[in-house]
Amino acid sequence: MFYLDLFSALDRHQVDYVLIGGLAISLHGIERATMDIDVTVAMTPENLSALVGMARELGMTPMLPVELDTLTDIDQLARWHRERNLEAFALRAPGAAGVTLDVLLFPPVDFSALREHAITLQAGTVPVVVASIDDLIALKQAVGRPIDLADIEHLMRLKGA
């Protein structure tokens, strides 16, 4: 299964990441259908190189018409974020129709705080680093799409608030 392969490869390559988005919400116990896998990562040259190594191992390719190594160019990513509103760098999974890994480049919640509050769940023997409920709420509030507002409602109920 691609999801387990992905999280296993993230662990093997020691990518510093946090799972966010619909899959993270599902792992907290809320039924939520999603095809993409949303993560945010530490934006350091070493970590981005590890992410590219993981993507190469799994045969993943960018959805944008750019080389995979572009993902290691922090200045270029910041420029695209600033000038073109690029929020996520999407990677396509081979043979997994419709499944993408969306790497949120500059989240509205500081990555180090996300990482500090994150929980690690086990999918079999594979660790999965998942954003906390509070951080998922903060991320969803920053975006504010209808699906995000519904997710916030479910997360608040789960939290007991």
N, C-alpha and C positions, 0 to 999 in steps of 0.2 A: 504494500500500500504506500502510495507516494508520501502521505503525511508523515508516516513513521520514518521513511527513508530521509525525508527532509530534516526532521528534528534530530535524527541520528547523525546526519552529516553536519548539521550546525554544531552539535556537541563535539564530534570528532575533530572539526576544524577550529574548535574553541572560539566560535563567533559569539561576541557579547551582544545579545539581542533580548528583546522582550516581545512576546506575542501580544498583539492588540487586535481589535476588530471582532468580527462575528465569531470566529473560531474560539477566541479567548472567552467570549461571552458564553458560548456553548460549554466550554470546559469548566466554567463556574456553575453550570447546572441549568442554564436557560436554553430552551430549545430555540435554535436559530439556524436557518439554512444559509449556507454561504459556500461559494466555490473558491474564492480567493483566500489566501493566507496573508494576513497583515502583520508585519513586524516593524519594529524600529530598532536601530542598532547604534552602538557607540560610533560616533563619526570620527574615528582615528584612522590614520593610514594603515596601521597594522590590522585593525579589525576589518576595515573594508577589503584589504587584501585577503584576509581569511574568508570573508563572505564570497569574494570572487572565486577563490579556490574551491569552496563548497559548491558554488553554482556550476563550475566547470566539471567537478566530479559527477554531478547529477545531470549534466548535459543541458543545463538551463541557458536560455538566451534572452537578451533584452527585448522587450516589446517595442521600444524606440529603435529607430534605425541607426544605432550606434554600436560600437564595440563593447564587449563586456567589461574591458578594463576601464572604460569611462567611469564605472562605479567607484574607482579608487581615486578619482580626481575631485577632491573636496571643493576646490575653488570653482571648478566648472559646475558642479552640482549646486553650489550656493548661488552662482550666477543664474542658472536656469530657474532655481527656486525664486529668486528675486525678480528676474526679468520676464519669465515665462510662466510663473506660478506653478512650477513643477513641484507637486507635493510628494509623489512616490515614484520610485524607480521600479517598474514592473518587470519581472522575469517569468518567462513562459517555461512550463515544465513539458518535456518531450513525452508524448504518448498519454498525457493526462489531459484530455480535452477540456478546455475551459478553465483549468487550474492555473492560477498565477500566484507568484510570491510578490506581494507589493511591499516594498521597503519604504516606509515613511521616513523621509530624509531629515526633516527638521520639525519634530513634533511640537505642538503647543505646550506640552508638559516636558520639562527638562528630563533628558534621558537618564541622568544619574539618579534623579528622584524616582523615576519609573522603575529603574533597576533595583533600587534600594527597597521599594515597597512590593516588588514582584514576589510571587510565590512560585515554587518549582513543583510541578506535578509529575508523576511517572506515568508514561504510556507504555505499559509493559516494563521493559528495562531502560527505556529512553526518557531522559529528563526533558521537560518542556517548561520553559520560563514564561510565566503568564502574568500580565499586568494585574494589579490589584483592582478590586471593584471600584474603589474611590478614584483611582487613576483612569479606569475605563470611563467612568462617569465624566471626569474632567475632559478627557479626549473627545467624548461624544458631544459634550456641551460646546466645545470649541468649533465643531463642524456644524451641528444643528440641522442636519437633513431630517426629513420625516422618519426614516428608519432609525436614525440616531436618537431622536426624541422617544421613540417607542422602546429602544434599548435602555435608555436612561430610566424610564418608568419601571421596566422589569428589574433592572439592577438595583434601584431604590427599594423595590419590594423585597428582593433577595436580601438586601442589607438590613431590612426591617425598619427603614426610615419612612 
